[in-house]
């Protein structure tokens, strides 16, 4: 899923990008604007800008 999302982004934008999928137990993974969605029960999937 991450590879498809990054590939799609790169096809449509000429902006440098990196993508990864990390487990939630790694310190710092939850330090994003996605935290509030996770608290409401949404799946831990997201696309993060740099």
Rosetta constraint file for C-alpha pairs under 8 A:
AtomPair CA 1 CA 5 HARMONIC 6.15 0.50
AtomPair CA 2 CA 6 HARMONIC 6.11 0.50
AtomPair CA 2 CA 19 HARMONIC 6.43 0.50
AtomPair CA 2 CA 20 HARMONIC 6.44 0.50
AtomPair CA 2 CA 21 HARMONIC 6.79 0.50
AtomPair CA 3 CA 7 HARMONIC 5.99 0.50
AtomPair CA 3 CA 19 HARMONIC 7.38 0.50
AtomPair CA 4 CA 8 HARMONIC 6.09 0.50
AtomPair CA 5 CA 9 HARMONIC 6.21 0.50
AtomPair CA 6 CA 10 HARMONIC 6.12 0.50
AtomPair CA 6 CA 17 HARMONIC 7.40 0.50
AtomPair CA 6 CA 18 HARMONIC 7.41 0.50
AtomPair CA 6 CA 19 HARMONIC 6.30 0.50
AtomPair CA 7 CA 11 HARMONIC 6.21 0.50
AtomPair CA 8 CA 12 HARMONIC 6.51 0.50
AtomPair CA 9 CA 13 HARMONIC 5.89 0.50
AtomPair CA 10 CA 14 HARMONIC 6.46 0.50
AtomPair CA 10 CA 15 HARMONIC 7.29 0.50
AtomPair CA 10 CA 16 HARMONIC 7.96 0.50
AtomPair CA 10 CA 17 HARMONIC 7.53 0.50
AtomPair CA 17 CA 49 HARMONIC 7.87 0.50
AtomPair CA 17 CA 50 HARMONIC 7.49 0.50
AtomPair CA 22 CA 26 HARMONIC 7.40 0.50
AtomPair CA 22 CA 29 HARMONIC 7.26 0.50
AtomPair CA 23 CA 29 HARMONIC 7.73 0.50
AtomPair CA 24 CA 29 HARMONIC 6.05 0.50
AtomPair CA 24 CA 30 HARMONIC 6.96 0.50
AtomPair CA 25 CA 29 HARMONIC 7.61 0.50
AtomPair CA 30 CA 34 HARMONIC 7.37 0.50
AtomPair CA 30 CA 35 HARMONIC 5.93 0.50
AtomPair CA 31 CA 35 HARMONIC 6.98 0.50
AtomPair CA 34 CA 38 HARMONIC 6.40 0.50
AtomPair CA 34 CA 46 HARMONIC 7.02 0.50
AtomPair CA 35 CA 39 HARMONIC 6.32 0.50
AtomPair CA 36 CA 40 HARMONIC 6.69 0.50
AtomPair CA 37 CA 41 HARMONIC 6.70 0.50
AtomPair CA 37 CA 42 HARMONIC 5.62 0.50
AtomPair CA 38 CA 42 HARMONIC 5.11 0.50
AtomPair CA 38 CA 43 HARMONIC 6.53 0.50
AtomPair CA 38 CA 44 HARMONIC 6.23 0.50
